[in-house]
């Protein structure tokens, strides 16, 4: 299940990607200006090279100074006209990216539920493949041996058998039209067969029980599916955000299997991506939108408290986290200031430089007090808790 910290992380990653795209679009705008003057140079000839290059520099400098401000149609010299065309292109592109990155952010987050269902279904299908392998071996000899006994840990696993009866899971599999390639699942089997740790952990000494069944599933999730290089590589190809999503999915899967009630297999409830997705989705989208739209508003407060640090020396992630935190403090009145600061400190520990959390803590603490003093931060309800 998603929590607000994970949503903040996904918003941060999306804002970072958008900013990278914005820089690329700016470079494309410069290239557009250069191409215009190259065309002009081909028309007038090399004798006008120096003059053309001066005009080109005027257009590029105008772009650099005005690309965030908008178009100037009052004094539209040739140089300004070419620059305005580039500005128009740049602004159109970043606005498209702003919307598309937001949509993709929400879409990919909502797809986590599908991936969660798909992995559960994959484990059930895998158990059927394992049973086929076991049956093939059993026909050839009466003594099935150690390997085949280990296979029984999977296909006779009571928890997996229970989920095969789950009505909600069956409905979701039909709804999303899920199916697995048997060749892929056979490859899973070959990988597990070569997993010495699995053999050592679940050898003949351990009797088959519900407790052992849970341990087998935990191993399959934590140590096999999410660590085996071949399987992880396949997951990464399907999901560009796998590095971030795997932690959420692993948590959801383990929680699902741990809470399995084998006395109520048909009606056991699966997890959702959030207790209240509509509310969390609103928080998620608004955090992204406001952090980008209001960035210029918060930058002066940050620069004021940088002391010896110039804005250019701040790590990109730190800069994004500061803007997001300030936007959250101002716009989400029910979230206490201390909660916001602590959340972004923890995120910086995982995603930025080793000492970033101290920098983020100091800057946010100072600015939050200033914003409260001038009435910019106003809290209500739960947001008033621990806000002193």
Buried (B, 14 or more C-beta within 10 A) or exposed (E): BBEBBBBBBBBBBBBBBBBEBBEEBBEEBBEBBBEBBEEBBEEEEEEEEEEBEEBBEBBBEBBEEBBEEEBBEEEEEEBBBBBBBBBEBBBEBBEEBBEEBBEBBBEBBBBBBBBBBBBBBBBBBBBBBBBBBBEEBEEEEEEBEEEBBBBBBBBBBBBBBBBBBBEBBBEBBEEEEBEBEEEBBBBBBEBBEEBEEBBEBBEEEEEBEEEBBBBBBBBBBEBBBBEBEEBBEBBEEEBEBBEBBBEBBBBBBBEBBEEBEBEEBEEBEBBEBBEEBEEBBEBBBBBBBBBBEBBEBBBEBBEEBEEEEEEEEBBEBBBBBBBBBBBBBBBBBEBBBBBBBBBBBBBBBEBBEEEBBEBBBEBBBBBBEEBBEEEBBEBEEEBBBEBE
